[in-house]
Each structure stands twice: as structure tokens, then as C-alpha cells.
Amino acid sequence: MFQYLLAFAGIIGIFARKVTWLARINDGFAKKDNKFAEKSPC
């Protein structure tokens, strides 16, 4: 039973790490888009 809990916690940890990594990449792209928007005359 304890092994199942450890495995479940590990999967959640990996998933959370991937989610934060994706959020960081999206944040970076958003900042780049903002910079381009500021530079463009439109």
C-alpha cells in the first residue's frame, strides 16, 4: 500500500514539474509577444 502512495506522489511530482515548466515557457512567449507588440507600429 505504501509503495502505491509513493509511486502516486512521484507521478504527481513529475506532472507538477512539467506543468510549471510549461507555464514558464508560456510566460516567456507572452513576454516576447509583448515586446514585439510594443515595437510594431500597429
RAHU-V504744 format. One record per residue. N is the residue number from 1. RES is the residue in three letters. OMEGA is omega as a letter, one per 20 degrees, with the letter a starting at -180 (* if undefined). D_FIRST is the distance of its C-alpha to the first C-alpha in Angstrom with 2 decimals. Layout:
N/RES/OMEGA/D_FIRST + N/RES/OMEGA/D_FIRST
//
This chain:
1/MET/a/0.00 + 2/PHE/r/3.82 + 3/GLN/r/5.43 + 4/TYR/r/5.26 + 5/LEU/r/6.59 + 6/LEU/r/8.91 + 7/ALA/r/10.09 + 8/PHE/r/10.77 + 9/ALA/r/12.60 + 10/GLY/r/14.47 + 11/ILE/r/15.63 + 12/ILE/r/16.82 + 13/GLY/r/18.57 + 14/ILE/a/20.33 + 15/PHE/r/21.35 + 16/ALA/r/22.68 + 17/ARG/r/24.57 + 18/LYS/a/26.13 + 19/VAL/a/27.13 + 20/THR/r/28.81 + 21/TRP/r/30.45 + 22/LEU/r/31.84 + 23/ALA/r/33.01 + 24/ARG/r/34.79 + 25/ILE/r/36.52 + 26/ASN/r/37.57 + 27/ASP/r/38.91 + 28/GLY/r/40.89 + 29/PHE/r/42.35 + 30/ALA/r/43.28 + 31/LYS/r/45.12 + 32/LYS/r/46.93 + 33/ASP/r/47.94 + 34/ASN/r/49.28 + 35/LYS/r/51.33 + 36/PHE/a/52.77 + 37/ALA/r/53.54 + 38/GLU/a/55.42 + 39/LYS/a/57.42 + 40/SER/a/58.35 + 41/PRO/a/61.53 + 42/CYS/*/60.26
//
